[in-house]
């Protein structure tokens, strides 16, 4: 018995689902499925590789290739034969920003808008703070952190805290990881420019260049006395440390190629 096809994850339905050339009359439209539309959007518009597209849609790379070829043939037929195009149907599920760690800019924007809406519902008094964490201290390299300590705060006080593992997420995925956990504020040591841009796009406020006890740093943040560096930068991941065994924590991300 053949295995049922895997449901394809898409970010959202298209805003416009029908295209018709002038003078097409009553021509029968060519049907482009929503998963075909999504592959075209990711590969041709967002310039993703087939491998990146496969991860985002939660399918195999070979399936992406098959969908892409089918979609391109349909679009070509519309252009060459002057037929209308209608986007409908397919085997898909809509992400809606709920799986932003796997998705690109569109899903991050969707998730950020959802978070803003949720904040309006629950009130602005609730903060969710993440701290790069190791043995009670602020871990000094955002992209290499294996844990975050998450704090929920209301009225200037911590009401809940927990330590969570990043499960191997690296620089590029950590902003989405934090979004999935509803984080709106990050406290860390060194952090690269690309990660800072991803956090800003996700609407997560950054307090970088901080060291010392994690709990004490959060308390200082809440009472307005936290010392941090608004121009923090760490470019270690750009050259991958030619020095054996060298890490940001060895020098506090403040003296050797980090500023």
C-alpha positions in Angstrom: 0.0 0.0 0.0 1.6 3.3 -1.0 2.5 5.8 1.7 0.2 8.9 1.8 1.9 12.1 0.6 3.3 14.3 3.3 1.3 17.5 4.0 3.3 20.5 2.8 3.8 23.5 5.1 3.1 26.9 3.5 3.3 30.3 5.1 0.0 31.7 3.9 -2.5 31.7 1.0 -1.8 34.1 -1.8 -3.4 37.5 -1.7 -4.4 37.2 -5.4 -5.4 33.7 -6.6 -6.5 34.3 -10.2 -4.7 35.8 -13.2 -6.2 36.2 -16.6 -4.7 37.6 -19.8 -6.6 40.2 -21.8 -9.1 38.6 -24.1 -8.9 35.1 -22.5 -12.6 34.8 -22.7 -14.0 31.6 -21.4 -10.7 29.7 -21.6 -10.4 26.9 -19.1 -7.9 28.0 -16.4 -4.7 26.1 -15.5 -4.8 25.2 -11.8 -1.7 25.8 -9.7 -1.9 24.2 -6.2 -1.0 26.2 -3.1 2.1 24.0 -2.5 3.2 24.7 -6.0 2.7 28.4 -5.5 4.8 28.2 -2.3 7.7 26.5 -4.0 7.7 29.1 -6.7 7.6 31.9 -4.1 10.5 30.4 -2.0 12.8 29.4 -4.9 12.2 32.1 -7.5 11.2 35.1 -5.4 13.0 34.4 -2.1 16.0 32.9 -3.9 16.1 29.8 -1.6 17.9 26.7 -2.6 15.8 23.5 -3.0 17.3 22.3 0.3 16.3 25.4 2.2 12.8 25.2 0.6 12.5 21.6 1.7 13.3 22.5 5.3 10.8 25.3 5.3 8.0 23.2 3.8 8.8 20.1 5.9 9.3 17.9 2.8 12.2 16.2 1.0 14.4 17.9 -1.5 13.3 15.5 -4.3 9.7 16.5 -3.6 10.6 20.1 -3.9 12.2 19.4 -7.3 9.0 17.6 -8.5 6.7 20.3 -7.3 8.9 23.0 -8.8 9.1 21.4 -12.2 5.3 20.9 -12.3 4.6 24.5 -11.3 7.1 25.9 -13.9 5.4 23.9 -16.6 2.0 25.2 -15.7 3.2 28.8 -15.6 4.9 28.4 -18.9 1.7 27.0 -20.4 -0.2 30.1 -19.2 2.3 32.4 -20.8 2.7 30.6 -24.1 -0.9 29.7 -24.6 -2.5 32.7 -23.0 -4.5 30.7 -20.5 -5.8 32.0 -17.2 -4.2 30.8 -14.0 -6.1 29.9 -10.8 -4.3 29.1 -7.5 -6.3 26.6 -5.5 -6.2 23.2 -3.7 -3.2 21.0 -3.0 -1.9 19.0 -0.1 -0.8 21.6 2.4 -1.1 23.1 5.9 -0.8 26.8 6.7 2.0 27.7 9.2 0.7 31.2 10.1 4.0 32.0 11.9 3.6 29.2 14.4 6.8 27.4 13.1 8.9 30.5 12.6 12.2 28.8 13.5 12.0 26.9 10.2 10.6 29.7 8.1 11.9 32.8 6.4 11.1 36.5 6.7 7.4 36.2 5.9 6.7 33.8 8.8 8.8 35.9 11.2 6.7 38.9 10.3 3.5 37.0 10.8 4.6 35.7 14.1 5.8 39.1 15.2 2.4 40.6 14.3 0.7 37.8 16.3 2.9 38.5 19.3 2.1 42.2 19.2 -1.6 41.4 19.0 -1.2 39.0 22.0 0.5 41.6 24.0 -2.4 44.0 23.5 -4.7 41.3 24.8 -2.7 40.4 27.9 -1.4 43.9 28.7 2.1 45.5 28.4 3.0 44.6 32.0 4.2 41.1 31.0 7.8 40.7 29.8 9.5 37.5 28.6 13.2 37.8 28.9 15.8 35.4 27.6 19.4 35.2 28.9 22.2 33.2 27.3 23.0 30.9 30.1 25.7 28.6 31.5 26.1 27.6 35.2 24.2 30.6 36.5 26.3 33.0 34.4 25.6 34.9 31.2 27.2 32.9 28.4 29.3 35.2 26.4 28.7 34.1 22.8 25.0 34.2 21.6 25.5 31.9 18.6 27.1 29.2 20.6 24.9 29.2 23.7 23.4 25.7 24.5 20.9 27.1 27.0 18.7 30.1 27.6 17.2 31.0 31.0 13.7 32.4 30.4 12.1 34.8 32.8 8.5 36.1 32.9 8.2 39.4 34.7 5.3 41.6 35.7 5.3 44.9 37.6 9.0 44.9 37.8 9.3 41.4 39.4 10.2 38.0 38.1 7.1 35.7 38.4 8.5 32.6 36.6 11.8 31.3 35.4 13.1 28.2 33.6 16.2 26.9 31.8 15.7 25.5 28.3 18.1 23.8 25.8 18.6 25.2 22.3 18.8 21.7 20.9 21.7 22.6 18.7 20.2 25.7 17.1 22.9 27.9 15.7 23.3 31.6 14.9 20.7 31.7 12.1 17.9 29.8 13.9 18.1 31.2 17.4 16.0 34.3 16.7 13.2 32.1 15.5 13.8 29.8 18.5 13.3 32.8 20.8 10.2 33.9 18.9 8.7 30.4 19.3 9.0 30.9 23.1 7.4 34.3 23.0 10.6 36.2 24.0 10.5 40.0 23.7 13.8 40.8 25.3 17.3 39.3 25.2 20.3 39.8 27.5 23.6 38.4 26.3 27.3 38.9 26.0 28.8 39.0 22.5 26.6 38.8 19.4 27.2 39.1 15.7 25.7 41.6 13.4 23.6 39.1 11.5 22.0 37.8 14.7 21.3 41.4 15.8 19.5 42.0 12.5 17.4 38.9 12.9 16.4 39.8 16.4 15.5 43.4 15.3 13.4 42.0 12.5 11.7 39.7 15.0 10.9 42.6 17.3 13.2 41.3 20.2 14.9 44.1 22.2 18.6 43.4 22.7 20.8 44.2 25.7 24.3 43.0 24.7 27.7 43.2 26.2 26.5 42.0 29.6 28.4 39.6 31.9 28.1 38.1 35.3 25.2 36.5 37.2 22.1 35.9 35.0 19.5 36.5 37.8 21.3 39.7 38.9 21.3 41.0 35.4 17.6 40.5 35.0 16.9 42.2 38.3 19.0 45.1 37.2 17.1 45.2 33.9 13.8 45.4 35.6 14.9 48.2 38.0 16.5 50.2 35.2 20.1 49.8 36.4 21.5 47.2 33.9 24.8 48.2 32.3 25.0 47.1 28.7 26.7 48.0 25.4 24.3 49.3 22.7 27.1 48.8 20.1 28.1 45.3 21.1 29.5 43.1 18.4 31.2 39.7 18.1 32.6 38.5 14.8 34.1 35.2 16.1 31.8 33.1 14.0 33.1 35.0 10.9 36.6 33.6 11.3 35.8 30.5 13.4 38.8 31.1 15.8 42.0 30.0 14.3 43.3 29.7 17.8 42.6 26.2 19.2 40.3 26.0 22.1 39.6 29.8 22.1 36.1 31.0 22.9 34.3 34.3 23.6 34.2 33.4 27.3 38.0 33.2 27.5 38.2 37.0 27.3 34.7 38.2 28.0 34.0 39.2 24.4 35.6 42.6 25.0 39.3 42.4 24.1 40.1 40.1 21.2 38.3 40.9 17.9 35.0 41.5 19.8 33.7 45.0 20.4 
